[in-house]
């Protein structure tokens, strides 16, 4: 039986593909107020503005490609059972070949009726639609008559896949963290579900403060760090 690797990824793994990070200096939230364009309150106040913001994010994805870090993560599936748990809403892991990706914060290329995928229906994704890189406008309605909204976990909303992610980390023989500064909860605490005997590797060039003796910090950008990590497995 193959050993399991749980890979926790954040914006840093996609930065080398040309997608900006969110919280670093010059990141997306320096130019856009997340409470305006990416919150439940923002959607209620001005859904057209939120749709425009995610139309822009979706259009960017058309022009970027997976980088070597994405490809190296996907290549781990040759020898391991790999669960990718990502905070990213892009589709670069899938395009690189990863076959089991859990998107904690939703997916930019997908939409859903605004009155679905909530606590009332058990967060069912039955009505989620993949629109690729196409724009969605105010007035675009689902068959049930509801406005389509981005299939994104807005600030102020529950993260329905967090329990599944915690279970996957708990099953892993190795935990790998790539390109996340571990500042956004609840995702930032996921690595703590790793079994005591499971080594934890963190790939990030920044001085991430983690008070956990299990964590081996590879201080490199995602592509170079993944090369080192893959070499350590051999």
N, C-alpha and C positions, 0 to 999 in steps of 0.2 A: 504493500500500500504506500502510495506517495505521501511524503510529509506535506504539511499545509503551511503556506505562508499567507499571512494577512498583510496587505499593503495599504497603509493609510496615506492618502495623497491630498495635497492642497495646491493653491495657485502657483507655487514655485515650480511644480513639475511641468506646467504649461507655459511658464514665462519664456522659456527658450524657443517656444514656437511662435512667440510674438504676442501672446495674450498677456495683458497687464495684470499684475497682482492687485489686491484690493486695499490692503492696509499699509503697505510699505510707502516710503516717501515717493510721491509721484504716482501712487496707486489710484485705482478707480475712485475710491471714496474721497480722494482729495478734490476731485472735480464734480462729483455728484453726491448729494446727500442721500445716504441709504434709507433714511426715514421718509424721504419723498418718493424715491423711485423703486424701492425694494422692500417696502413694509406693508403690512395689512392695512394700516391707517392710510398710507399713500395710495393704495389701490382703491380704497373706499372714497377717498377725496378726489382723485384724478386718475381714473383708470386709463384714459387715453395717453397720459404722460408716461405711465408705467409700461404700457404696450409699446410706445415709441422707444423707450430705453431698451427693452428686451429685443425689439426688432433690430436695433443697432448691434446688440451683442450677438444676435443670431447671424447677422450679415457678416460680422467679423470672422465667424467660424468657417464660412465658405472659403475664405482666402488663406487659412492657416493649415498646417499639416502637423501630424504627430512628430515629436522629436525623438532623439535616440533614447532618452529616459523612458518615454512611453513604450518604445519598441523593446527595450531591455526588460521592462516589467512584464510585458506580454510574453517574452521569450522564456520567462521562468516557468511557464506552463508545460514546457517540455519535460521537466523533471519534478515538478511540484504541483499540488493542487493550490491554485492561487485565487484568493478573494481580494479584489480591489475595492476598497471602501474610500470613496472620494468626496471631498467637499466641493469639488469642481462641478460646474453645470455644463461644461463643454463635453464633446463626444470623442475626444482625442484618444482616450484609452481604448474605446471600442474600435476606432479606426486603425489603431496600432495592432489590434489582434487580441486584446484581452477579452475573454469570453464570459467572465462573471464579474460584473461591475455593479456595486451598490452606490447609487447617487444619493447622498444624505440630503443635499440641498436642492434636489430637483434637476431637471434637464432643460437646457435652453432651447433645444430643437423640438420640444413638445409643449402642447397646450391642453387645457381641459375646461369643461364648463365650470364657471366660478362657483356653482353650488354642489360640486362633487369633490371626492377625495378629501373628505373631512371626517371629523369625529362621528358624525351621524351615520355615515356609510362605511365606517371602519377603515377609512383611507384607501378605499378601493380605487385601483387605477383602470377600471373597466372602460371608462370613457375618455381616457387619455389618447390624444392624437399626435402622431409625429408629423410635423409640418416641414421638417428639414430646415431650410434657411429662408423660408418665405415669411413675409410680413403678415402680422395680424392687426386688424383695425377695430376700433370701437364700432360696434354694430355687427361684427362677425359673430353669429349666434350658433350655438350647438343645436342638434336636433331637439333637445328638450326645451329650447327657447332661451337658455341662459347665455350670457356673454362668455366668450372664450377668454381665458386668462392664461398667463404663462404657467407652465407646470413647474413652479419654483416654490421652495419653502421661503416665504417672506419673513423678514424680521417680525417677531410677534406671533409667529405660528409654530405649532408643534413640529418636531422632527420625527415623523412616524417610523422611519427605518432605523432609528438609533438602537433599539433593542436587538434587532436582527444583526446589526453591525457589532454590537457588544458580544453577542453569541459567537460570531465568526472569529473575533479576536481571541475569545476564550478557548476556541478549538485549535488555534494555530500553534505550530511548533516553532515558528519564527515570526516575529512582528517587525515590519519595515515601515518607517515613516519617511515620506519624501515630500519636501517642498511645502511644509506647513509650519508656521511659527507656534502652533499649539496655543493660540489665543482665543479661538472661537469655541465656546461651549454650546452643546455638550460634546461635540466632536473631539475637542482637545483632550478630554479625559478618557477616550476610548482605549488608549494603550494600557491603561491601568487594569484592564480586564485580562491582560495576558497572564498566562500561568506563570508561577514563580520560576519554573525551569525553562521558560521560553525566552531566548535572547531577544532584545529589542534594539534595533538599529535606527538611528535618526540621521537622515541626509539633509543637511541645511548649512549654508555657508555662514549664517548668523550665529551669534553666541546665544543660543536658546537655553534659558535657565530651567533645567530639569533636575530635581532633587531625587533621583532614582538611580541607584548603583547599577541596575540592569542595563541601562541605556548606553550603547556605544555610539558616540557622536562622530559622524564622518562630515567634517567641515568643508564641504564642496558643493558646487551647484549640482542640480539634479542629474545631468548627463554624466559628469565626471564621477559623482558619488555612486551612481548606479554601476559604472564600470568597476569601481573598487569593490562594491558589494558583491557583484557577480563573481569577481575574482576570488573573494573570500569564501564563496560557497564551493569552489572547486577543490 
